[in-house]
C-alpha cells in the first residue's frame, strides 16, 4: 500500500464517519430478554368435554383438507 492509497482510504473513512456517524452501542442479550412467571393453570380448561370433542375433530379434519 502506498502513501497515496492510505491517504485516500483515510479521507474515505472520514467521509463515511461524517455522513453516517458511528455504530450504535451493542445491547447485551440479558437486556433484550424479559422473563416472568407463567400464569397459573385453569382447572376448568383441563376438563374433558366429550360433546365438544366432535367440533374439535371436525375442525382438524377441515384443516388437513385445506
Secondary structure in CASP SS format (residue, H / E / C, confidence):
PFRMAT SS
TARGET T0000
AUTHOR 0000-0000-0000
METHOD secondary structure of the structure
MODEL  1
X C 1.00
X C 1.00
X H 1.00
X H 1.00
X H 1.00
X H 1.00
X H 1.00
X H 1.00
X H 1.00
X H 1.00
X H 1.00
X H 1.00
X H 1.00
X H 1.00
X H 1.00
X H 1.00
X H 1.00
X H 1.00
X H 1.00
X H 1.00
X C 1.00
X C 1.00
X C 1.00
X C 1.00
X C 1.00
X C 1.00
X C 1.00
X C 1.00
X H 1.00
X H 1.00
X H 1.00
X H 1.00
X C 1.00
X C 1.00
X C 1.00
X C 1.00
X C 1.00
X C 1.00
X C 1.00
X C 1.00
X C 1.00
X C 1.00
X H 1.00
X H 1.00
X H 1.00
X H 1.00
X C 1.00
X C 1.00
X C 1.00
X H 1.00
X H 1.00
X H 1.00
X H 1.00
X H 1.00
X H 1.00
X H 1.00
X H 1.00
X H 1.00
X H 1.00
X H 1.00
X H 1.00
X H 1.00
X H 1.00
X H 1.00
X H 1.00
X C 1.00
END
